[in-house]
């Protein structure tokens, strides 16, 4: 996985205007992952746009930038697309709105934890052994030596909490608890 983390980082380093996409009917994992990237990229001086075909539900109002998601954009403005937690290419529904969505020359980084993922990106970071996409982001950030701040920690923990069913699903293991503990210590 670390080689894929490095490939994604190389694309991110070259990009300035990044489109970050969550799957339709967004949950805490896809929103937390997308927003966490926005926070990181804002610190790096990159321009970001959060996109989701469906408006996030009000129960996610505790997440920063949750009201910033758009469902329309001009693809020609972006030099990188990151799609988080979409278990298959059709789950963003943007291919229905933009017929050239997966055919454009804009590289896509696909980050997901579902075994159903059809590897639709230029870089596919798909690990179905992870409890959530936000667990994958946590691992990526550790590999990249990113300082996870309080807002980022909250976003990551929200995704983990959501996709583990409040730490009750069978995907909850000691690694998940260890990551959650670290995120709480960071202010989540």
N, C-alpha and C positions, 0 to 999 in steps of 0.2 A: 504493500500500500504506500510506503514512503516514497517510492519512485513516482507514483501517481500524484501524491501530494506535491512533489517537486515540479512535475509537469504542469499542474494547475497553477502553482505559484509563478512559474515562468510566464504563463499566459496573463495572469493577473498583473504582474509587474509591467508587462508591455501595454496593458490597457489603461485608458483614461476614463472612458464613458462606459459604465457597466450596467447592464440590465439584469436584475435579480428577480427570478420568477418563482412563485409558490404555486402549488397545485390547486386545482379547483376545489371549492368547498373547504377552505383552508383550516387546518388544525394547528395546535400549539407548536408542533414540530416543524412544519414547513414555515410558519410565520417566525418562530424563534430563530431558525437558521437564516432566513432571508434578512431579518432585521439585524442579526448579529454581524452578518457580512457588511451591511450598510454602515453600521457603527465603525467597524474596522476600516473600511475604505474611506469613509469621511475623514478619519484621522490621518490617512495617507494622502489626502488631498485629491482623491478621485471623485468623479461625478457619478452618482448612482441613481437608479430609478428602481423602485419596488413595484412589481406588477403581479396581479392575480385577477383572473377572470371574474371571480366572485368577491364581494366585499367581506372583509373579516367580521365575524360576529362581535357584538358588544362585550361579550365575556372576556375578550382578549384586550380590552382597553387598557389594562395595566402594562402592556408592552409598549415601549417607546416606538414612535413612528408608525404605529399600526394604522393610523388614519392617512398615511402617505401612499398607500397602494393605489395604483391606477389600473384600469383595464383596457386602455388604449395607449399606443405609443407609435413613434416613427422608428422602425427598425434601422433605418439608414444612419441614425445618430449614434449607434452603439458599436464598439469594437470588441465586446465580449458579452456573452450571455451565460449566466450561472443559473441553473435550475436545481432547486433543492426539494428533496422528498417526493418527487414525482415518480412513482413506481413503474410507469410506462410513459412513452412519449405522448400518448393521447391525453394524459391526465392534466395538462395545463389548459387544454382547450384553445390555446392560441393558434394552433394549426388550422382551426376552423375559421378564425377571424383573419389570419394572414396566411394565405396559401403557400407562400414561399418560406414560412417560418423555419422549417428544418432543411430547406434547400439553399439558404443563403450562405454566403462565404464567412459569416460571423461565427467564430468558434464558440462552441457550447461546452461548458463544464457541467457535467451531470453528477450530482452528489446525492446518494440515496442508500437506503438500507433494506430495500425490498428485493426478494429473490425473483420477482416478476419483471424487474427492470430489463428493458430491451436495449440497453447500452447505446443510446441515441446521441451521445456527445462525442466531441473530439477527444475529450478526456472523460473517462467514466470511473468515478470513485464510488463503487457500489460494494458495500460490505453488509451482507445479510446476517452476519454474526453480531452486528451492533444493534442495540435496542432501539436506536433512533438515529435520524440524520444529525441531530444535534450532538450525539455522542461522537459521530465521525468528525464533525467540526471541532469538537474539543480536542480530539487526537491530532487533527491537522494543525490546529493552533499551537499545540504543545510542540509538534515537530518544527513548526515555523518560528518558535520562540516568541509567540505573540503574548503581550501582556493583556490578559482578560480582565477588563474592568467590571465594575458593579452592574452596569446595564447589560453588557455582553453576558455576564454570568447569569443574570435573570432570564435572558432570552434562551440561553442554553438549558438551564434548569427547567424552564417551562416546557420545552420540547421533550425533555427526558421524562418529566412528570406525566405529560399527556400520553406519550407513546408507551409508557409502562403501566398505564391504568392506575396512576397514583402508587407506583411501586408494588402493584399486586399481580401483574401479568407474569407469565413464565419467562419473559425476556429480562426480568429483573435479576441481576446477579451481583456478586461482590464488586465487580468492576463498575457497575452502574452506581452502586452506593458510594464507592470511593470517589468517583467523578462528582456525584451530587454533593458529597461532603466538601470537596475542594471548591466547588462553585459557591457553596454557602459561606465558606471562609472568605471568598472573594466579594461577598456582599449580596449574593442572590437572595 
